[in-house]
Amino acid sequence: MRNLIHQLKNMWHGGCSGQSMIANYHRIQANDSVIPQWKRILDITLIVLALPLLLLVGGGIALIIRLVSRGPILFRQERIGHLGRPFMILKFRTMHVGCPTSVHHHHLANLYKTNAPMVKMDARGDKRIIPFGVWIRAAGLDELPQLINVFRGEMSLVGPRPCLPIEFDKYREWRQERFNTLPGLTGLWQVSGKNNTTFLEMIQYDIEYSRTKTLSLDLEIIVRTIPALIVQVSEMRRHRREAAALSAQPEQPAPAAQPTFISCRTNRSQPSFSVRPTKRLIRNSRPMTRPN
């Protein structure tokens, strides 16, 4: 993992221009799309070993969904998988039936456009979510039915998250290298900050994993997933506390308008500057020129 992080740091220092990424995409695409046999063996072995616990937890979540909301327990949605192939993903339903999806699509489009940290709408109080759904999603338990997708060979335990077709249409050629491996329930991006990273940083993590996937790396990512989920639940609790405290504050009266003084000496328009801190993938590393 240390070597992998070092490689990422080198990429961000100077090897990640748009031209170099496209060149690497063409060079590696053919060789990097082959799924190693050990991934399939690892996936099936770990699922079989954890099956009793998975059935117990899954049954409890299904019961909660049945008690607090009307509608099916499972949710099916088309996603894009290995080499851009579409498939139907399975999840525990954590939203009310018939909720509009345009709000989520607008949120994703805004994240891509601004390259802001990829914070879920859940942290802002999404009213579409059923009771207890926020915590099921924060703990990643809504993804458990995707183990069926793993059995089908459509997914792996470790890999990039499968994206929506509307997202896939926005991926430029070099970004599509992330689809050279099977999508997964967890991955390098998920255990490396996730909600604190931007869209481009997610792509960099996913591409780096697709190029360097090894058995030891998969095992380490799986081990690091549980602490990452604990941090994710803790962050969700903090966001909800902050949102509750903000909503409880009384509204402040609008300040009185101040008189505007116009100088007669000059009528030149002053330049405005927008200062936006750039999030760095590696702490204390130099900023880079990122591809669009």
N, C-alpha and C positions, 0 to 999 in steps of 0.2 A: 504493500500500500504506500509506503514511503517513496518507493521508486515511481509509482504512478503519480503521486502528488508532485514529485519533482518534474516529471514529464509535463504535467499540466502547467506548472510554473514556467517552464521553458517555452511552451506554446504561447502563453500570454505575454511573455517578454518580447518575442520577436517572430515567432513562427506561425502566426494566426492571421495573416492578411487574407483578404478575400481571394486573391489569386492563388495563394499557396494552399488554401483549404480546398478550392476547386480542383487544383492539380492533384492533391492527395486523394480527393474523392475518386477521380478517374483511375488513379494508380492502385488503390486498395480495394475498390468496389468488388472486383471479381473474386479476389482471394478471401476477403473478410466476410462474405455472406454465407460461408459454410458453417453450419452449426455443429460443434464438436460432440461426439457421442457421449462424453462424460457428463454433459449437461443433462441429457435425458435420464441417464442413470441416477445422477444426483437428485433430480427433481422427484422421480418416482420413489426412490429410497426414503427421502425425508418425509414425503407425504404419507407413505405407508406407516412409518414409525410414529408420526404424530397424529394418525387418524383418530384414535379414541378421544384425544383432547379436542381435536378439530370438530368432531361430531358433537361433543358436549357444548362447546362454545357456540357453534353454529346453531344448534337447537335452541339455546337460550336467546340468541338474537332473533331468530325466527318467531319465537313466542312473544317477545317484546313488540316486534313489528305488528303481529296479529292483534295484540291487545290495544295498542295506541293508535292504530290507523286502519282505515278500510282500504282494501285493494290487495294485489298480489304481493307475496313476500319477496320474490326475486324481480329484478329489473334487468331487461335486456337492451343492449345498445350497440350499434355498429361502431367498430373501431378499426384502425389501420394497424396491421401487424408486420410480420417479416416480409421484407422486399415490397412493401406497399400493398400487401394483400388484405382485403377487408375480412372481418370475421365478427361474430356476435359475442360481445363480452357479457358476463354474468356478474351481478352485484346484488347485495341486499338492498332493497328499496328503502331509502331514507328520506324521501320527499313525498309530499301528498300527490295523489294521482291527478294527472291533468295539468300539472304546473307548467307554465311557459318556459321554454328553453332559451328564448331570445335574450333574456337578462344575462344568462351565463355566457352566451356567445359574445355579447357586447363587452363583458368583463374580460374575456380572453383576448378580444381584439385590442382592448385598451392596454393590456399587459404587453402584447407584442409591439404595439406602436411606441409605447413609452419606455419599454425595457425596465419597468419597475419591478421590485421584489414580488414574487409570485404568491401573494397572500390569497388564500381562498376567501370566497364570499361569506363562508360560515362565520369568520371572525367579525363580520359587520352586522350579524344578526339577520340571516336569511330566513324569511317567514315561510318559505316553501318547505323547510325541513320539519319532519315529524318530531314529536317529543322523544327525547333521548337520542335523536338522530345525529346531533352535533357531536356527541361523545363517541358514538359508534364510528362516525367518519374520522374524527381526530385520531382514534386508536387504530385506524386502518382495518377495522373488523368488517366493514361493508365490502371489502375486497375478497373475503374468504371464498365465496362461490367461484371465484376465478381459478381455484384449484381444479375445477372441472375443465376449464380451458387448458390448464397445464396438462391434464391427462390426455386431452385431445391432441396435444402437440401444437396448439395455437399460441401458447405462451410458455414461459419458463418462470421459475421462482425468482431469478435475477435477470434484469434487463431494463431497458428504457420503458417508461409508461406508454401504453398504446394510446395514440391520439385520436381525436374525432376526425371524420372526413373533412369537415370545414377547416380544421387546423392543418391537415395535410396539404390542402390546396395552397396554403400560404408558405409552405416550406420551399426555400430556394434549393437549387440542385445540390450544393455542398452540404446543406443541412440534412438531406435525405440519407446521408451515410449512417445516421442513427438507426435506420431501418434494416441495416445489414445483419442484425441479430434479432433473436426472438424478443418480443416485449416481455416484461416481467412484473411481478407483484412488488418487488423492491429493486433497488439498483444503486449505482454509485452516486447519482444525483440525490436520491432520497436520503442517503445517510451522510450527505455533505452539506446540509443546510436547508435544502428544499425551499421552504417558504421564505427564506432570507436570500435566495438567489434570484437572478433575473432570467428571462427567457433564453438569452444568448449563452449564459453560463450553464443552464440546463443542457443546451445543445452540445456544448463543449464536453461536459461530463459524459453524456450519452455516446458521443462519437469516440471519446477516449476509451470507454468501456468496450464498445464494439470492436475496437482494434486490439485491445490488450486482455480480453477475457481469458481467465485461467481458473483452474479448480480452486487454487488457494484464494484468489480474489473473490470468487463467488462465496466461499465459506466465510471469509471475513466480512463481506457485505451482509450476509444472513445474520451473523452474530451481532453486527452493529445496528441491525434494524430495530431490535427491541429498545435499546437506549434512545434511538432516534424517535421512536413512537412515543416514548415517555416524555421526551422534550416537546414533542408536538402537542401532546395533551396538556402539558404545563403551559405552553404558549397560548393555547386556545382558552384555558382558564383565565390567564392574565388579560387577554383581549376582551373577554366577556365582562370581567370585573371593570376594566377601564370604560367599556361601553356603557355599563350600568351606572357607573359613577358620573359619566358625562350626561346621561339622560336625566339623572336625578338633580342636576344643578338647575336652579331657577334661571329663567331667561333674563339676561341683562338688558336694560334699556339701551337703545341705540344712542351713541354719543352725539352731542349737539354739533351741528355743522360749524366748522371753523371758517372764518372769512379767508378768502383767497386774495393774495396780494400779487399783482402783476407788475413785474419790473419793466420800466420804460427804457432801460439801457440796452437790452438785447431781446430778440425774439427767437434766438436759436434753440432748436430742440435738443435736449440733452440725451445722449445715448443711454439706453437701458441695458443692464447686464443681468443675465440669469445664471446664478451659480448653482450647479447641481453636483453634489458629491458623487464620484464614480465608485461603485462598489467593486472591490477587488476580490478576485477568486482566491488568491493566496495573500495572507496578511503580510504587510510590509513589503509587498512586491511593487514594481513600477507599473503604472497604468499602461495599457496598450491601445493600439488602434484597432477596434473591433470591426469585423465585417458586418454589413447591413443585412 
